[in-house]
Amino acid sequence: MTRLVYRAAARRALAEIAAHIARESGSRSVAENFVDRLVAYCEKLASLPGLLGRPRPELGRDYRSIPFGNYVILLRYADQDGPRSHLYVVHIIHGARDIEALPEPFD
């Protein structure tokens, strides 16, 4: 199975998403439930074979993206311990944001 690694920007994004949803919904449990489902989805991606997501060469070499609800997960596979041994969740952004306008580096 591919090892799933969250980069710092993705970890910060998860906390920001949870805070935003809790603030907007008035419910911490709604926010936690959404973030739990997002994390479970990332875990599922790491368990699936092949390259998943849409290639995003405009963001850099080997970047890919895949939607989750209103969000876009930016990811990258790495061959550290063999072919696609690691899946890096680089960032998670709202789908309405301009991905190309994000500050680099993402991780």
RAMORA-V951317 format. One record per helix or strand. SS is the DSSP state (H for helix, E for strand). FROM is the first residue (numbers start at 1). TO is the last residue. If there is no record, write none. Layout:
ss: [SS;SS]
from: [FROM;FROM]
to: [TO;TO]
This chain:
ss: [E;H;H;E;E;E;E;H]
from: [3;8;28;54;63;71;86;99]
to: [6;25;47;55;68;78;94;101]
